Amino acid sequence: MSAPPIEVRGLVKRYGELTAVDGVELTVQAGDVYGYLGPNGAGKTTSLRMMLGLISPTEGSVRLFGRDPHSTVRALDGVAGFVEAPAFYPYLSARRNLELMAAYDGYGAAGRVDFALDTVELGSRARDRVGGFSHGMRQRLGIAAALLRAPKLLLLDEPATGLDPAGMRDMRRLIRRLADDGMTVLLSSHLLAEVEELCNRVAVLRRGRIVYEGTIAALARGAAASYRLATTDDTRAREICLAQPGIDAVSTEHGHIVFTGEERAVAELSRALVEADVLIHELAPQTVTLEDLFFSLTEGDGVVLDGPEPLVVESAS
């Protein structure tokens, strides 16, 4: 399996006049924990359905380890996961549910039931009916069902949605442990803390289109640096900021002047403030969070770097 776990090229899905996925292109490399990030309704679940061969694309192609899931079921060898919430027979035990799935799947899956339950820390609840499980336990059982296939690639659709803080923590730990054991994971989510903690690479989806693809670090480097300023005369300081070349997006937040600019422009601003007898109490860079970057890409206008050229996100209006 030398080909990348996932290669998507020009993927489009239309439902009548609605375009749910519009020209998606991405590559997931072996060992990635890849975040597929976007607001609800952006097209994440539809994309995953096409990647798993559950629905056919209108245009474009999907390759899983070089194989087309829409032409042969063997393309899903070494691939597992779930889209939306995993479903089980509520009146059967966790073990019996997995045994039925293993019997259907074959390929030695029956011998992996205990391992799968232990991996998701449900071994002690194996005999309990699934109908009595919490939402978080059902999500973990869904991953156990995926592990029956001994996958090299795991695709998960919003695995932490609806979980309480403890359930989210447990889910993150589980995914991290699987990744550390060498599994490639594509994680669809709109929970930014989950993606920031787990993923080494991300794609940000907006209205069915990818508006950024790469590392979180590169995304942060592409964003303009933001600064917080407090002075002895903020009214005069704001006027100077607005007139200073290279200083942009000037606003006032929580009693501070906030703006963006390159280091050279900020140095010149400091000089201009001193020459105007405006003393600086505070001039500090603000940390750019994934949440800031996410909203700049998915709401209003945004500019990030995608390789050598900036990728400009179109207006939402």
C-alpha positions as CSV (number, residue, x, y, z in Angstrom):
1,M,0.0,0.0,0.0
2,S,2.5,2.6,-1.2
3,A,-0.1,5.0,-2.6
4,P,-1.4,7.7,-0.2
5,P,-4.3,6.5,2.1
6,I,-6.6,9.1,0.5
7,E,-6.4,11.0,-2.8
8,V,-9.4,13.1,-3.8
9,R,-9.4,15.1,-7.0
10,G,-12.1,17.4,-8.3
11,L,-14.8,15.9,-6.1
12,V,-18.2,17.3,-6.8
13,K,-21.7,16.2,-5.5
14,R,-24.8,17.9,-6.7
15,Y,-28.4,17.3,-5.7
16,G,-30.4,19.0,-8.3
17,E,-29.5,22.7,-8.2
18,L,-27.7,22.3,-4.9
19,T,-23.9,21.7,-5.0
20,A,-23.0,20.1,-1.7
21,V,-19.4,19.5,-2.5
22,D,-17.6,21.7,-5.1
23,G,-14.3,20.6,-6.5
24,V,-12.7,19.2,-3.4
25,E,-9.0,18.2,-3.7
26,L,-6.9,16.8,-0.9
27,T,-4.3,14.2,-0.1
28,V,-3.9,12.4,3.2
29,Q,-0.5,10.9,3.7
30,A,0.3,7.8,5.8
31,G,0.5,8.6,9.5
32,D,-1.5,11.8,9.2
33,V,-4.2,12.8,11.7
34,Y,-6.0,14.9,9.2
35,G,-8.7,17.3,10.3
36,Y,-11.5,17.9,7.9
37,L,-12.8,21.1,9.3
38,G,-15.9,23.2,8.6
39,P,-19.2,24.6,10.0
40,N,-22.3,22.4,9.9
41,G,-23.6,22.1,6.4
42,A,-20.2,22.8,4.7
43,G,-20.2,19.4,3.0
44,K,-18.0,17.3,5.3
45,T,-20.4,14.4,5.7
46,T,-21.2,14.3,2.0
47,S,-17.5,14.2,1.3
48,L,-16.9,11.3,3.7
49,R,-19.8,9.3,2.2
50,M,-18.2,9.6,-1.2
51,M,-14.8,8.7,0.2
52,L,-16.2,5.5,1.7
53,G,-18.1,4.6,-1.5
54,L,-21.6,5.1,0.1
55,I,-22.7,7.6,-2.5
56,S,-21.3,8.3,-6.0
57,P,-19.7,11.6,-6.9
58,T,-21.2,13.7,-9.6
59,E,-17.7,14.5,-10.8
60,G,-14.2,13.8,-9.7
61,S,-12.4,10.8,-8.2
62,V,-11.5,9.2,-4.9
63,R,-8.6,6.8,-4.3
64,L,-8.0,4.9,-1.1
65,F,-4.5,3.4,-1.2
66,G,-4.7,3.9,-4.9
67,R,-8.1,2.0,-5.3
68,D,-11.5,3.4,-6.4
69,P,-14.2,2.6,-3.7
70,H,-16.8,3.1,-6.4
71,S,-15.5,0.4,-8.7
72,T,-14.6,-2.4,-6.2
73,V,-15.4,-3.3,-2.6
74,R,-11.7,-4.4,-2.3
75,A,-10.9,-0.7,-2.3
76,L,-12.1,-0.7,1.3
77,D,-9.6,-3.3,2.5
78,G,-7.7,-1.7,5.3
79,V,-10.3,1.1,5.6
80,A,-12.9,1.6,8.3
81,G,-14.9,4.3,10.0
82,F,-18.4,5.6,10.5
83,V,-20.5,8.5,9.1
84,E,-22.8,10.3,11.5
85,A,-23.7,8.2,14.5
86,P,-22.8,4.5,14.5
87,A,-25.9,2.2,14.8
88,F,-26.3,-0.9,16.9
89,Y,-29.0,-3.3,18.1
90,P,-29.9,-1.7,21.5
91,Y,-31.3,-5.0,23.0
92,L,-28.1,-6.9,22.4
93,S,-24.9,-6.6,24.3
94,A,-21.8,-4.8,23.1
95,R,-20.0,-8.1,22.5
96,R,-22.9,-9.6,20.6
97,N,-23.2,-6.6,18.4
98,L,-19.5,-6.8,17.5
99,E,-19.7,-10.6,17.0
100,L,-22.5,-10.1,14.5
101,M,-20.5,-7.5,12.6
102,A,-17.4,-9.7,12.7
103,A,-19.3,-12.7,11.3
104,Y,-20.5,-10.5,8.4
105,D,-17.1,-9.0,7.7
106,G,-15.0,-12.1,7.9
107,Y,-11.2,-11.9,7.4
108,G,-10.5,-12.9,11.0
109,A,-12.6,-10.1,12.5
110,A,-14.2,-12.5,15.0
111,G,-10.8,-13.0,16.6
112,R,-10.5,-9.2,17.2
113,V,-13.6,-8.6,19.2
114,D,-11.9,-8.7,22.6
115,F,-9.0,-6.6,21.4
116,A,-11.4,-4.0,20.0
117,L,-13.5,-3.8,23.2
118,D,-10.3,-3.4,25.3
119,T,-8.9,-0.8,23.0
120,V,-11.9,1.5,23.5
121,E,-12.0,0.6,27.2
122,L,-15.3,-1.2,27.0
123,G,-14.1,-4.6,28.0
124,S,-15.8,-4.4,31.4
125,R,-19.1,-3.5,29.8
126,A,-19.0,-6.1,27.0
127,R,-22.0,-8.0,28.4
128,D,-24.2,-5.0,28.9
129,R,-26.9,-4.1,26.5
130,V,-26.1,-1.2,24.2
131,G,-29.5,0.4,24.9
132,G,-28.1,1.3,28.3
133,F,-24.9,2.9,27.0
134,S,-24.3,6.7,27.1
135,H,-23.7,8.5,23.9
136,G,-20.0,8.5,24.5
137,M,-19.9,4.8,25.0
138,R,-21.8,4.2,21.8
139,Q,-19.3,6.4,19.9
140,R,-16.4,4.4,21.4
141,L,-18.2,1.2,20.4
142,G,-18.5,2.6,16.9
143,I,-14.7,2.8,16.8
144,A,-14.4,-0.7,18.2
145,A,-16.6,-1.9,15.3
146,A,-14.2,-0.1,12.9
147,L,-11.2,-1.8,14.6
148,L,-12.6,-5.3,13.8
149,R,-11.4,-4.7,10.2
150,A,-7.8,-4.1,11.4
151,P,-7.8,-0.8,9.5
152,K,-4.8,1.2,8.3
153,L,-7.0,4.1,7.6
154,L,-9.8,5.3,9.9
155,L,-12.4,7.9,8.8
156,L,-14.5,9.4,11.6
157,D,-17.4,11.8,11.1
158,E,-17.8,14.2,14.1
159,P,-16.8,11.5,16.7
160,A,-16.9,13.9,19.7
161,T,-20.2,15.7,18.8
162,G,-22.7,15.6,21.6
163,L,-20.2,14.3,24.2
164,D,-19.7,15.9,27.6
165,P,-16.2,17.3,28.4
166,A,-15.1,13.9,29.9
167,G,-16.4,12.1,26.9
168,M,-14.5,14.5,24.6
169,R,-11.4,14.0,26.5
170,D,-11.7,10.2,26.3
171,M,-12.4,10.3,22.6
172,R,-9.3,12.5,22.0
173,R,-7.1,10.1,24.0
174,L,-8.4,7.2,22.0
175,I,-7.8,8.7,18.6
176,R,-4.4,9.9,19.8
177,R,-3.5,6.4,20.9
178,L,-4.6,4.9,17.6
179,A,-2.6,7.4,15.7
180,D,0.5,6.7,17.9
181,D,0.1,3.1,17.0
182,G,0.5,4.0,13.3
183,M,-3.0,4.4,12.1
184,T,-3.9,7.1,9.6
185,V,-7.0,9.1,10.7
186,L,-9.2,11.5,8.8
187,L,-11.3,13.3,11.4
188,S,-14.3,15.4,10.3
189,S,-15.2,18.0,12.9
190,H,-16.4,21.5,13.7
191,L,-14.9,21.3,17.2
192,L,-11.8,23.4,16.9
193,A,-10.1,22.4,20.2
194,E,-10.4,18.7,19.1
195,V,-8.7,19.4,15.7
196,E,-6.0,21.7,17.2
197,E,-5.0,19.1,19.8
198,L,-5.1,16.0,17.5
199,C,-4.3,17.0,13.9
200,N,-1.1,17.7,12.1
201,R,-2.8,18.8,8.9
202,V,-6.2,20.3,8.1
203,A,-8.5,21.2,5.3
204,V,-11.0,23.9,5.9
205,L,-14.3,23.5,4.0
206,R,-16.7,26.3,3.3
207,R,-19.9,25.9,1.2
208,G,-18.5,22.7,-0.3
209,R,-15.1,24.2,-1.2
210,I,-11.7,23.8,0.4
211,V,-10.5,27.3,1.3
212,Y,-7.3,26.1,3.1
213,E,-5.3,22.9,3.0
214,G,-2.1,22.3,4.9
215,T,-0.7,22.5,8.4
216,I,-2.1,24.6,11.2
217,A,1.3,26.2,11.7
218,A,1.4,27.4,8.0
219,L,-2.2,28.7,8.3
220,A,-1.1,30.8,11.4
221,R,2.0,32.1,9.5
222,G,-0.2,33.2,6.7
223,A,-2.5,35.3,8.9
224,A,-1.6,38.9,9.6
225,A,0.0,39.4,13.0
226,S,-2.4,41.1,15.5
227,Y,-1.3,43.5,18.2
228,R,-2.9,45.1,21.3
229,L,-2.0,48.7,22.2
230,A,-2.7,50.9,25.3
231,T,-1.3,54.5,25.6
232,T,-1.6,57.7,27.5
233,D,-3.9,59.1,24.8
234,D,-5.8,56.4,23.0
235,T,-7.8,58.8,21.0
236,R,-4.7,60.3,19.4
237,A,-3.1,56.9,19.2
238,R,-6.0,55.6,17.2
239,E,-5.7,58.5,14.7
240,I,-2.0,57.7,14.3
241,C,-2.7,54.0,13.7
242,L,-5.3,54.8,11.1
243,A,-2.9,57.1,9.2
244,Q,0.2,54.8,9.5
245,P,1.1,52.9,6.4
246,G,1.0,49.1,6.9
247,I,-1.3,49.2,9.9
248,D,-4.7,47.7,9.2
249,A,-7.9,46.5,10.8
250,V,-7.8,49.1,13.5
251,S,-10.5,48.7,16.2
252,T,-11.1,49.0,19.9
253,E,-11.6,46.0,22.1
254,H,-11.9,45.9,25.9
255,G,-10.2,49.2,26.3
256,H,-7.3,48.5,23.9
257,I,-6.6,49.5,20.4
258,V,-6.2,46.3,18.2
259,F,-4.7,46.2,14.8
260,T,-2.8,44.1,12.3
261,G,0.6,44.8,10.7
262,E,4.0,43.5,9.8
263,E,6.9,44.0,12.3
264,R,8.5,46.9,10.3
265,A,5.2,48.8,10.2
266,V,4.7,48.3,14.0
267,A,8.2,49.6,14.6
268,E,7.4,52.7,12.6
269,L,4.1,53.1,14.5
270,S,6.0,53.1,17.8
271,R,8.3,55.9,16.5
272,A,5.3,57.9,15.3
273,L,3.6,57.6,18.7
274,V,6.7,58.8,20.6
275,E,7.1,61.7,18.2
276,A,3.5,62.7,18.9
277,D,4.2,62.6,22.7
278,V,1.9,59.6,23.1
279,L,3.5,57.3,25.6
280,I,3.0,53.5,25.3
281,H,1.7,51.6,28.2
282,E,1.4,48.3,26.4
283,L,2.2,47.1,22.8
284,A,1.9,43.3,22.6
285,P,1.3,40.7,19.9
286,Q,-1.8,38.6,20.2
287,T,-1.7,34.9,19.8
288,V,-3.7,33.8,16.7
289,T,-5.9,30.8,17.6
290,L,-7.3,28.2,15.3
291,E,-10.7,29.7,16.2
292,D,-9.6,33.1,14.8
293,L,-8.3,31.5,11.7
294,F,-11.4,29.3,11.2
295,F,-13.8,32.2,11.4
296,S,-11.6,34.3,9.1
297,L,-11.9,31.5,6.5
298,T,-15.5,30.6,6.9
299,E,-17.2,33.9,7.6
300,G,-16.8,37.2,5.8
301,D,-13.5,37.9,4.0
302,G,-10.2,36.2,4.8
303,V,-6.7,35.8,3.4
304,V,-4.3,33.0,4.2
305,L,-1.2,31.7,2.5
306,D,-1.4,28.6,0.4
307,G,2.1,28.0,-0.8
308,P,3.7,31.1,-2.4
309,E,0.5,32.9,-3.3
310,P,-2.3,34.1,-0.9
311,L,-5.6,32.2,-1.1
312,V,-8.3,34.8,-0.9
313,V,-11.6,33.7,0.5
314,E,-14.6,35.2,-1.2
315,S,-17.1,37.3,0.7
316,A,-20.0,35.6,2.3
317,S,-22.4,38.3,1.3
